[in-house]
């Protein structure tokens, strides 16, 4: 039997208790699952960093922004700061500038 998405998410985050952790996130519906589980976990939040691997070059307020979705649904519930989140600079003028940043 395959693990349920909830069990997988719990095991994924719980396995990072000892080490500095880099969590690479993409968009989709996973944020909804994580937002319902992760805030209840006791983790070393200061040692966890979130990276976005498929962010769109749109303002963070856009529904198309992966970071925007994670921020509004998950990050607001966690004891983390912007230092824990590695994201694109959406204020740059072009995708090319963003890629070089």
Buried (B, 14 or more C-beta within 10 A) or exposed (E): EEEEBEEEBBEBBEEBEEEEBEBEBEBEEBBEBBBBBBEEBEBEBEBBBBEBEEBBBBEBEEEEBBBBBBBBBBBEEBEBEEEBBBBBEBEBEEEEEBEEE
